[in-house]
Amino acid sequence: MDTCAHEGCHCDVSENYVEQDGKRYCSTECAQGQSCGHDGCTCGEAAE
């Protein structure tokens, strides 16, 4: 299972992902450091 590149994020990005700078993230928001929208997942900084 490939997981999201953000530290502390364990979302599976094997099938659906956004690639940025050669790393895989759950979504565009996640890649930008906002919440990826998955339960219990906070990519980067939590969205205000």
PDB file of N, H, CA, C and O in Angstrom:
ATOM      1  N   MET A   1       0.848  -1.200   0.000  1.00  0.00           N
ATOM      2  CA  MET A   1       0.000   0.000   0.000  1.00  0.00           C
ATOM      3  C   MET A   1       0.878   1.243   0.000  1.00  0.00           C
ATOM      4  O   MET A   1       1.747   1.400   0.858  1.00  0.00           O
ATOM      5  N   ASP A   2       0.648   2.122  -0.963  1.00  0.00           N
ATOM      6  H   ASP A   2      -0.058   1.995  -1.660  1.00  0.00           H
ATOM      7  CA  ASP A   2       1.339   3.408  -0.957  1.00  0.00           C
ATOM      8  C   ASP A   2       0.540   4.356  -0.083  1.00  0.00           C
ATOM      9  O   ASP A   2      -0.679   4.455  -0.219  1.00  0.00           O
ATOM     10  N   THR A   3       1.219   5.049   0.808  1.00  0.00           N
ATOM     11  H   THR A   3       2.210   4.968   0.918  1.00  0.00           H
ATOM     12  CA  THR A   3       0.513   5.988   1.673  1.00  0.00           C
ATOM     13  C   THR A   3       0.878   7.419   1.301  1.00  0.00           C
ATOM     14  O   THR A   3       1.904   7.681   0.674  1.00  0.00           O
ATOM     15  N   CYS A   4       0.020   8.319   1.701  1.00  0.00           N
ATOM     16  H   CYS A   4      -0.814   8.106   2.210  1.00  0.00           H
ATOM     17  CA  CYS A   4       0.197   9.747   1.459  1.00  0.00           C
ATOM     18  C   CYS A   4       1.564  10.212   1.956  1.00  0.00           C
ATOM     19  O   CYS A   4       2.040   9.762   2.998  1.00  0.00           O
ATOM     20  N   ALA A   5       2.183  11.108   1.209  1.00  0.00           N
ATOM     21  H   ALA A   5       1.795  11.474   0.362  1.00  0.00           H
ATOM     22  CA  ALA A   5       3.542  11.557   1.519  1.00  0.00           C
ATOM     23  C   ALA A   5       3.641  12.432   2.774  1.00  0.00           C
ATOM     24  O   ALA A   5       4.730  12.595   3.325  1.00  0.00           O
ATOM     25  N   HIS A   6       2.523  12.992   3.229  1.00  0.00           N
ATOM     26  H   HIS A   6       1.638  12.859   2.782  1.00  0.00           H
ATOM     27  CA  HIS A   6       2.582  13.811   4.444  1.00  0.00           C
ATOM     28  C   HIS A   6       2.854  12.940   5.661  1.00  0.00           C
ATOM     29  O   HIS A   6       2.262  11.870   5.807  1.00  0.00           O
ATOM     30  N   GLU A   7       3.732  13.386   6.520  1.00  0.00           N
ATOM     31  H   GLU A   7       4.212  14.255   6.401  1.00  0.00           H
ATOM     32  CA  GLU A   7       4.053  12.665   7.744  1.00  0.00           C
ATOM     33  C   GLU A   7       2.811  12.543   8.615  1.00  0.00           C
ATOM     34  O   GLU A   7       2.079  13.516   8.799  1.00  0.00           O
ATOM     35  N   GLY A   8       2.574  11.361   9.144  1.00  0.00           N
ATOM     36  H   GLY A   8       3.168  10.571   8.995  1.00  0.00           H
ATOM     37  CA  GLY A   8       1.423  11.164  10.006  1.00  0.00           C
ATOM     38  C   GLY A   8       0.128  10.903   9.277  1.00  0.00           C
ATOM     39  O   GLY A   8      -0.913  10.729   9.910  1.00  0.00           O
ATOM     40  N   CYS A   9       0.169  10.873   7.950  1.00  0.00           N
ATOM     41  H   CYS A   9       1.015  11.015   7.435  1.00  0.00           H
ATOM     42  CA  CYS A   9      -1.033  10.587   7.171  1.00  0.00           C
ATOM     43  C   CYS A   9      -0.927   9.174   6.620  1.00  0.00           C
ATOM     44  O   CYS A   9       0.053   8.830   5.960  1.00  0.00           O
ATOM     45  N   HIS A  10      -1.940   8.358   6.893  1.00  0.00           N
ATOM     46  H   HIS A  10      -2.736   8.637   7.429  1.00  0.00           H
ATOM     47  CA  HIS A  10      -1.884   6.954   6.503  1.00  0.00           C
ATOM     48  C   HIS A  10      -2.918   6.609   5.442  1.00  0.00           C
ATOM     49  O   HIS A  10      -3.357   5.462   5.353  1.00  0.00           O
ATOM     50  N   CYS A  11      -3.309   7.583   4.644  1.00  0.00           N
ATOM     51  H   CYS A  11      -2.953   8.514   4.717  1.00  0.00           H
ATOM     52  CA  CYS A  11      -4.298   7.342   3.593  1.00  0.00           C
ATOM     53  C   CYS A  11      -3.675   6.545   2.456  1.00  0.00           C
ATOM     54  O   CYS A  11      -2.540   6.794   2.050  1.00  0.00           O
ATOM     55  N   ASP A  12      -4.444   5.579   1.950  1.00  0.00           N
ATOM     56  H   ASP A  12      -5.366   5.377   2.280  1.00  0.00           H
ATOM     57  CA  ASP A  12      -3.989   4.768   0.834  1.00  0.00           C
ATOM     58  C   ASP A  12      -4.055   5.586  -0.453  1.00  0.00           C
ATOM     59  O   ASP A  12      -5.122   6.069  -0.833  1.00  0.00           O
ATOM     60  N   VAL A  13      -2.933   5.737  -1.110  1.00  0.00           N
ATOM     61  H   VAL A  13      -2.067   5.345  -0.802  1.00  0.00           H
ATOM     62  CA  VAL A  13      -2.902   6.472  -2.375  1.00  0.00           C
ATOM     63  C   VAL A  13      -2.473   5.561  -3.527  1.00  0.00           C
ATOM     64  O   VAL A  13      -1.902   6.023  -4.515  1.00  0.00           O
ATOM     65  N   SER A  14      -2.753   4.268  -3.390  1.00  0.00           N
ATOM     66  H   SER A  14      -3.217   3.893  -2.587  1.00  0.00           H
ATOM     67  CA  SER A  14      -2.381   3.309  -4.427  1.00  0.00           C
ATOM     68  C   SER A  14      -3.179   3.532  -5.707  1.00  0.00           C
ATOM     69  O   SER A  14      -2.645   3.381  -6.806  1.00  0.00           O
ATOM     70  N   GLU A  15      -4.444   3.890  -5.570  1.00  0.00           N
ATOM     71  H   GLU A  15      -4.877   4.013  -4.677  1.00  0.00           H
ATOM     72  CA  GLU A  15      -5.318   4.029  -6.737  1.00  0.00           C
ATOM     73  C   GLU A  15      -5.612   5.479  -7.095  1.00  0.00           C
ATOM     74  O   GLU A  15      -5.439   5.882  -8.245  1.00  0.00           O
ATOM     75  N   ASN A  16      -6.053   6.260  -6.124  1.00  0.00           N
ATOM     76  H   ASN A  16      -6.194   5.932  -5.190  1.00  0.00           H
ATOM     77  CA  ASN A  16      -6.377   7.668  -6.384  1.00  0.00           C
ATOM     78  C   ASN A  16      -5.373   8.558  -5.659  1.00  0.00           C
ATOM     79  O   ASN A  16      -5.226   8.487  -4.439  1.00  0.00           O
ATOM     80  N   TYR A  17      -4.692   9.389  -6.427  1.00  0.00           N
ATOM     81  H   TYR A  17      -4.811   9.447  -7.418  1.00  0.00           H
ATOM     82  CA  TYR A  17      -3.741  10.291  -5.790  1.00  0.00           C
ATOM     83  C   TYR A  17      -3.462  11.490  -6.684  1.00  0.00           C
ATOM     84  O   TYR A  17      -3.772  11.488  -7.876  1.00  0.00           O
ATOM     85  N   VAL A  18      -2.868  12.514  -6.076  1.00  0.00           N
ATOM     86  H   VAL A  18      -2.616  12.515  -5.108  1.00  0.00           H
ATOM     87  CA  VAL A  18      -2.387  13.685  -6.792  1.00  0.00           C
ATOM     88  C   VAL A  18      -0.876  13.689  -6.600  1.00  0.00           C
ATOM     89  O   VAL A  18      -0.390  13.610  -5.472  1.00  0.00           O
ATOM     90  N   GLU A  19      -0.135  13.780  -7.696  1.00  0.00           N
ATOM     91  H   GLU A  19      -0.530  13.844  -8.612  1.00  0.00           H
ATOM     92  CA  GLU A  19       1.320  13.783  -7.589  1.00  0.00           C
ATOM     93  C   GLU A  19       1.852  15.198  -7.673  1.00  0.00           C
ATOM     94  O   GLU A  19       1.478  15.964  -8.561  1.00  0.00           O
ATOM     95  N   GLN A  20       2.737  15.542  -6.731  1.00  0.00           N
ATOM     96  H   GLN A  20       3.041  14.920  -6.009  1.00  0.00           H
ATOM     97  CA  GLN A  20       3.346  16.875  -6.707  1.00  0.00           C
ATOM     98  C   GLN A  20       4.787  16.724  -6.248  1.00  0.00           C
ATOM     99  O   GLN A  20       5.050  16.111  -5.214  1.00  0.00           O
ATOM    100  N   ASP A  21       5.715  17.276  -7.005  1.00  0.00           N
ATOM    101  H   ASP A  21       5.501  17.774  -7.846  1.00  0.00           H
ATOM    102  CA  ASP A  21       7.141  17.175  -6.692  1.00  0.00           C
ATOM    103  C   ASP A  21       7.583  15.728  -6.513  1.00  0.00           C
ATOM    104  O   ASP A  21       8.452  15.438  -5.691  1.00  0.00           O
ATOM    105  N   GLY A  22       6.979  14.811  -7.289  1.00  0.00           N
ATOM    106  H   GLY A  22       6.273  15.047  -7.956  1.00  0.00           H
ATOM    107  CA  GLY A  22       7.365  13.414  -7.233  1.00  0.00           C
ATOM    108  C   GLY A  22       6.835  12.651  -6.041  1.00  0.00           C
ATOM    109  O   GLY A  22       7.211  11.500  -5.819  1.00  0.00           O
ATOM    110  N   LYS A  23       5.961  13.283  -5.267  1.00  0.00           N
ATOM    111  H   LYS A  23       5.655  14.218  -5.448  1.00  0.00           H
ATOM    112  CA  LYS A  23       5.372  12.622  -4.098  1.00  0.00           C
ATOM    113  C   LYS A  23       3.874  12.498  -4.296  1.00  0.00           C
ATOM    114  O   LYS A  23       3.257  13.311  -4.984  1.00  0.00           O
ATOM    115  N   ARG A  24       3.300  11.480  -3.692  1.00  0.00           N
ATOM    116  H   ARG A  24       3.801  10.820  -3.133  1.00  0.00           H
ATOM    117  CA  ARG A  24       1.861  11.241  -3.844  1.00  0.00           C
ATOM    118  C   ARG A  24       1.075  11.704  -2.625  1.00  0.00           C
ATOM    119  O   ARG A  24       1.448  11.453  -1.479  1.00  0.00           O
ATOM    120  N   TYR A  25      -0.030  12.391  -2.920  1.00  0.00           N
ATOM    121  H   TYR A  25      -0.332  12.595  -3.851  1.00  0.00           H
ATOM    122  CA  TYR A  25      -0.907  12.899  -1.862  1.00  0.00           C
ATOM    123  C   TYR A  25      -2.336  12.455  -2.135  1.00  0.00           C
ATOM    124  O   TYR A  25      -2.667  12.043  -3.246  1.00  0.00           O
ATOM    125  N   CYS A  26      -3.177  12.544  -1.113  1.00  0.00           N
ATOM    126  H   CYS A  26      -2.908  12.879  -0.210  1.00  0.00           H
ATOM    127  CA  CYS A  26      -4.572  12.087  -1.221  1.00  0.00           C
ATOM    128  C   CYS A  26      -5.387  12.924  -2.198  1.00  0.00           C
ATOM    129  O   CYS A  26      -6.243  12.405  -2.914  1.00  0.00           O
ATOM    130  N   SER A  27      -5.112  14.219  -2.219  1.00  0.00           N
ATOM    131  H   SER A  27      -4.416  14.641  -1.637  1.00  0.00           H
ATOM    132  CA  SER A  27      -5.903  15.137  -3.031  1.00  0.00           C
ATOM    133  C   SER A  27      -5.109  16.423  -3.237  1.00  0.00           C
ATOM    134  O   SER A  27      -4.038  16.603  -2.658  1.00  0.00           O
ATOM    135  N   THR A  28      -5.642  17.304  -4.060  1.00  0.00           N
ATOM    136  H   THR A  28      -6.512  17.158  -4.531  1.00  0.00           H
ATOM    137  CA  THR A  28      -4.986  18.593  -4.279  1.00  0.00           C
ATOM    138  C   THR A  28      -4.894  19.376  -2.971  1.00  0.00           C
ATOM    139  O   THR A  28      -3.864  19.981  -2.671  1.00  0.00           O
ATOM    140  N   GLU A  29      -5.992  19.360  -2.187  1.00  0.00           N
ATOM    141  H   GLU A  29      -6.829  18.869  -2.430  1.00  0.00           H
ATOM    142  CA  GLU A  29      -5.998  20.066  -0.898  1.00  0.00           C
ATOM    143  C   GLU A  29      -4.907  19.509   0.012  1.00  0.00           C
ATOM    144  O   GLU A  29      -4.194  20.253   0.685  1.00  0.00           O
ATOM    145  N   CYS A  30      -4.798  18.197   0.016  1.00  0.00           N
ATOM    146  H   CYS A  30      -5.378  17.593  -0.531  1.00  0.00           H
ATOM    147  CA  CYS A  30      -3.786  17.545   0.846  1.00  0.00           C
ATOM    148  C   CYS A  30      -2.386  17.964   0.417  1.00  0.00           C
ATOM    149  O   CYS A  30      -1.545  18.275   1.260  1.00  0.00           O
ATOM    150  N   ALA A  31      -2.134  17.974  -0.882  1.00  0.00           N
ATOM    151  H   ALA A  31      -2.817  17.721  -1.567  1.00  0.00           H
ATOM    152  CA  ALA A  31      -0.817  18.364  -1.398  1.00  0.00           C
ATOM    153  C   ALA A  31      -0.463  19.799  -1.007  1.00  0.00           C
ATOM    154  O   ALA A  31       0.710  20.134  -0.839  1.00  0.00           O
ATOM    155  N   GLN A  32      -1.494  20.647  -0.864  1.00  0.00           N
ATOM    156  H   GLN A  32      -2.447  20.375  -1.001  1.00  0.00           H
ATOM    157  CA  GLN A  32      -1.291  22.047  -0.491  1.00  0.00           C
ATOM    158  C   GLN A  32      -1.210  22.239   1.020  1.00  0.00           C
ATOM    159  O   GLN A  32      -1.098  23.367   1.500  1.00  0.00           O
ATOM    160  N   GLY A  33      -1.266  21.138   1.768  1.00  0.00           N
ATOM    161  H   GLY A  33      -1.356  20.222   1.378  1.00  0.00           H
ATOM    162  CA  GLY A  33      -1.125  21.219   3.219  1.00  0.00           C
ATOM    163  C   GLY A  33      -2.417  21.426   3.961  1.00  0.00           C
ATOM    164  O   GLY A  33      -2.415  21.819   5.127  1.00  0.00           O
ATOM    165  N   GLN A  34      -3.552  21.160   3.277  1.00  0.00           N
ATOM    166  H   GLN A  34      -3.554  20.841   2.330  1.00  0.00           H
ATOM    167  CA  GLN A  34      -4.851  21.269   3.936  1.00  0.00           C
ATOM    168  C   GLN A  34      -5.371  19.864   4.185  1.00  0.00           C
ATOM    169  O   GLN A  34      -4.753  18.887   3.762  1.00  0.00           O
ATOM    170  N   SER A  35      -6.487  19.757   4.859  1.00  0.00           N
ATOM    171  H   SER A  35      -6.989  20.550   5.203  1.00  0.00           H
ATOM    172  CA  SER A  35      -7.053  18.445   5.161  1.00  0.00           C
ATOM    173  C   SER A  35      -7.366  17.686   3.883  1.00  0.00           C
ATOM    174  O   SER A  35      -7.820  18.271   2.900  1.00  0.00           O
ATOM    175  N   CYS A  36      -7.119  16.357   3.899  1.00  0.00           N
ATOM    176  H   CYS A  36      -6.750  15.881   4.697  1.00  0.00           H
ATOM    177  CA  CYS A  36      -7.362  15.567   2.701  1.00  0.00           C
ATOM    178  C   CYS A  36      -8.795  15.082   2.613  1.00  0.00           C
ATOM    179  O   CYS A  36      -9.193  14.545   1.579  1.00  0.00           O
ATOM    180  N   GLY A  37      -9.580  15.253   3.661  1.00  0.00           N
ATOM    181  H   GLY A  37      -9.257  15.688   4.501  1.00  0.00           H
ATOM    182  CA  GLY A  37     -10.987  14.888   3.611  1.00  0.00           C
ATOM    183  C   GLY A  37     -11.284  13.490   4.117  1.00  0.00           C
ATOM    184  O   GLY A  37     -12.451  13.126   4.258  1.00  0.00           O
ATOM    185  N   HIS A  38     -10.249  12.691   4.398  1.00  0.00           N
ATOM    186  H   HIS A  38      -9.301  12.988   4.284  1.00  0.00           H
ATOM    187  CA  HIS A  38     -10.479  11.363   4.961  1.00  0.00           C
ATOM    188  C   HIS A  38     -10.655  11.459   6.466  1.00  0.00           C
ATOM    189  O   HIS A  38     -10.014  12.287   7.114  1.00  0.00           O
ATOM    190  N   ASP A  39     -11.512  10.626   7.027  1.00  0.00           N
ATOM    191  H   ASP A  39     -12.033   9.953   6.502  1.00  0.00           H
ATOM    192  CA  ASP A  39     -11.706  10.618   8.481  1.00  0.00           C
ATOM    193  C   ASP A  39     -10.382  10.344   9.188  1.00  0.00           C
ATOM    194  O   ASP A  39      -9.650   9.425   8.821  1.00  0.00           O
ATOM    195  N   GLY A  40     -10.090  11.133  10.187  1.00  0.00           N
ATOM    196  H   GLY A  40     -10.685  11.879  10.486  1.00  0.00           H
ATOM    197  CA  GLY A  40      -8.890  10.918  10.998  1.00  0.00           C
ATOM    198  C   GLY A  40      -7.600  11.301  10.320  1.00  0.00           C
ATOM    199  O   GLY A  40      -6.524  10.985  10.826  1.00  0.00           O
ATOM    200  N   CYS A  41      -7.675  11.971   9.190  1.00  0.00           N
ATOM    201  H   CYS A  41      -8.550  12.228   8.778  1.00  0.00           H
ATOM    202  CA  CYS A  41      -6.465  12.351   8.480  1.00  0.00           C
ATOM    203  C   CYS A  41      -6.312  13.865   8.439  1.00  0.00           C
ATOM    204  O   CYS A  41      -7.223  14.578   8.018  1.00  0.00           O
ATOM    205  N   THR A  42      -5.171  14.346   8.871  1.00  0.00           N
ATOM    206  H   THR A  42      -4.430  13.767   9.213  1.00  0.00           H
ATOM    207  CA  THR A  42      -4.871  15.771   8.730  1.00  0.00           C
ATOM    208  C   THR A  42      -3.557  15.896   7.988  1.00  0.00           C
ATOM    209  O   THR A  42      -2.487  15.662   8.550  1.00  0.00           O
ATOM    210  N   CYS A  43      -3.644  16.264   6.729  1.00  0.00           N
ATOM    211  H   CYS A  43      -4.513  16.455   6.272  1.00  0.00           H
ATOM    212  CA  CYS A  43      -2.451  16.428   5.905  1.00  0.00           C
ATOM    213  C   CYS A  43      -1.839  17.784   6.183  1.00  0.00           C
ATOM    214  O   CYS A  43      -2.512  18.808   6.071  1.00  0.00           O
ATOM    215  N   GLY A  44      -0.574  17.798   6.543  1.00  0.00           N
ATOM    216  H   GLY A  44      -0.027  16.966   6.634  1.00  0.00           H
ATOM    217  CA  GLY A  44       0.084  19.071   6.805  1.00  0.00           C
ATOM    218  C   GLY A  44      -0.622  19.786   7.945  1.00  0.00           C
ATOM    219  O   GLY A  44      -0.830  19.216   9.016  1.00  0.00           O
ATOM    220  N   GLU A  45      -0.983  21.022   7.707  1.00  0.00           N
ATOM    221  H   GLU A  45      -0.814  21.485   6.837  1.00  0.00           H
ATOM    222  CA  GLU A  45      -1.673  21.809   8.727  1.00  0.00           C
ATOM    223  C   GLU A  45      -3.175  21.654   8.567  1.00  0.00           C
ATOM    224  O   GLU A  45      -3.675  21.563   7.446  1.00  0.00           O
ATOM    225  N   ALA A  46      -3.885  21.624   9.663  1.00  0.00           N
ATOM    226  H   ALA A  46      -3.478  21.698  10.573  1.00  0.00           H
ATOM    227  CA  ALA A  46      -5.345  21.519   9.602  1.00  0.00           C
ATOM    228  C   ALA A  46      -5.925  22.776   8.971  1.00  0.00           C
ATOM    229  O   ALA A  46      -5.457  23.886   9.228  1.00  0.00           O
ATOM    230  N   ALA A  47      -6.929  22.595   8.158  1.00  0.00           N
ATOM    231  H   ALA A  47      -7.308  21.694   7.949  1.00  0.00           H
ATOM    232  CA  ALA A  47      -7.575  23.744   7.519  1.00  0.00           C
ATOM    233  C   ALA A  47      -8.289  24.581   8.568  1.00  0.00           C
ATOM    234  O   ALA A  47      -8.937  24.049   9.469  1.00  0.00           O
ATOM    235  N   GLU A  48      -8.165  25.889   8.442  1.00  0.00           N
ATOM    236  H   GLU A  48      -7.639  26.321   7.710  1.00  0.00           H
ATOM    237  CA  GLU A  48      -8.811  26.797   9.408  1.00  0.00           C
ATOM    238  C   GLU A  48     -10.307  26.803   9.231  1.00  0.00           C
ATOM    239  O   GLU A  48     -11.012  27.507   9.954  1.00  0.00           O
TER     240      GLU A  48
END
